[in-house]
Amino acid sequence: MSDLEQYPIWYFPDYEDVEAYDEDADESTVTPFLGDGPLDRMSIVKTIFTDQSGVKHPGFIHLKNSDHFGFLQPGLYLNGEQARGVMFWAAQRNPANSILPNYFSELNGKFPIEFETVPSIHYTPISGVLEGIYYYDDNNEVQVFKL
């Protein structure tokens, strides 16, 4: 979480570029975007989430020139410095068919949750509303499991 405070944009570099100097690097490796050049790679962008009671939570979305929920994959942090990451994208898994982690109970009654990326000259701001946990159904349509 403090990484997003220091650098509000992180990007996924080409794996080959990172592997040359970091043998532990893999496809999930990210590096801070320092503003040199265009932001033309998939990135993680600092985002503020505001729940129904007005409480603001820090978090992020994935930025990849799409507002499709499967690409955004929003996540917020609960409880400040003792933060737990909460992801709202379950991909191909219907959350109704699984046992949800306990921290989702902390969000009961807090939906809808609005989100907005922090301002930047490097991307078009993105905002939206979360109604629950999102996933693809058997027809590849995005559905929401409301908490």
N, C-alpha and C positions, 0 to 999 in steps of 0.2 A: 504494500500500500504506500509506503514512503517513497518507493521508486516512482510512482505516478505523481507524487507531490513534486519531486525534483525534476522529472521529465514527463510531461503529460502525454507524450506520444512515444511509443515503442514500436519498432518494425521487425519483421521477420526477414533477415538478410538471406541471400543465396547461401545455401548450405555449404557449397564449395568454398565460398569466401571465408566463412567462419571456421570451417574445419582446418584450414591451413594454420591457424594460430590457437585453436582450442580443440584438443582431441576429444573432449567430453561433449562437444556441440552435437546437436541433432536438429530435426525439423522444428522443434518447439523453441529453439533458441531465439531470444529477442535481444535487441540492442536499442539504446535510446536514440531517438531521432533528434539530431542537433540542428536541424533546419538547413542543412546544406543540400540544395537541390530539391527536386520535386518529390513529393511523397507518393511514390508509384508502386508501393508494395503493400501487401496485407499488413495491417498495423493494429495495435491496441491503443485506444484513445481514452484518456481520462473522461469520466462521465459522472454526473451528479444525479442520483436517484432521490425522488421525494415521495415518501409514502403518504397514504391517505390522511394520516394524522399530522402531516407537515414536517416530519423528521427527515432530514437530509442524510443520505448515505453515499460515501464515495464508492466508485466502481469503475467499470470500463465496458466498452463494446469493441468488437472487432470491426475494423474499417476496411472494406474491400470494394469500393465503388458500387455498392448495392444496399438497398434498404430491406432486402429479404431477411426475414428473421433468422433463418438458418445461417446466414453470414454474420449477422450482428452479434449473436451469442452473448447477450448482456449478462453481466455478473456484478453483484454489489457486495460490499463488505458490511457485516453487522458488527456493532459494538466497538467501534473505534480502534484503539491500539490492540485490543484483544480480538481483532477481527477474524471472522470466519467468512470465507468466500461462498456466496450463494449464486449458483448458475441457474438460469431460467430456460436453457435449451437442453432437451433430453434426446434430441436427434430421432432415432428410430424406436425409442423405448417409451411406451405409454406410461406416464407416472402413476396412473391408477392401478397398474399391475405390479407395482413395486412398493417397498417400504421406504418412505421418504425420511431423510435425516431429520433429527429433532429440531434443528434450527429453522426449518420451514414453519414450525408451529409459532415461532416468534413473529412471523409475518401474517398470521391469521388476522383478518380484520383490517389489514393495512393496504389492501388492494382497492382500486387500481394504484399502481406505482408509476409515476411519470419519470422519464429520464431525458437528459439533454447533455450532449458533449460540451466540454469546455470550449470557449471560443479559440479559434486559431486561423491564421491566414493560410494554413496548409491543407485545409479540407472544408467542405461545406458542412455546416453544423447539422447534426442529426438529433432528432427528438422523437419520442414515442411514448406509448403507454403499455405497461405490462398488466395483464389480467391474471397471470398464473404461470405455469410451466408449459413451455411450448414443445411440440414434437410433430413428427410426420406420422400420418396414419397409413393404413395399408395402400391407399391410393396416392401416396406421396403429396398429400395436402397437409398444410400446417394446421394443427389443432391446438387448443389450449386446455390444459387441465387446471380448472380453477380451484384454488385452495380455500 
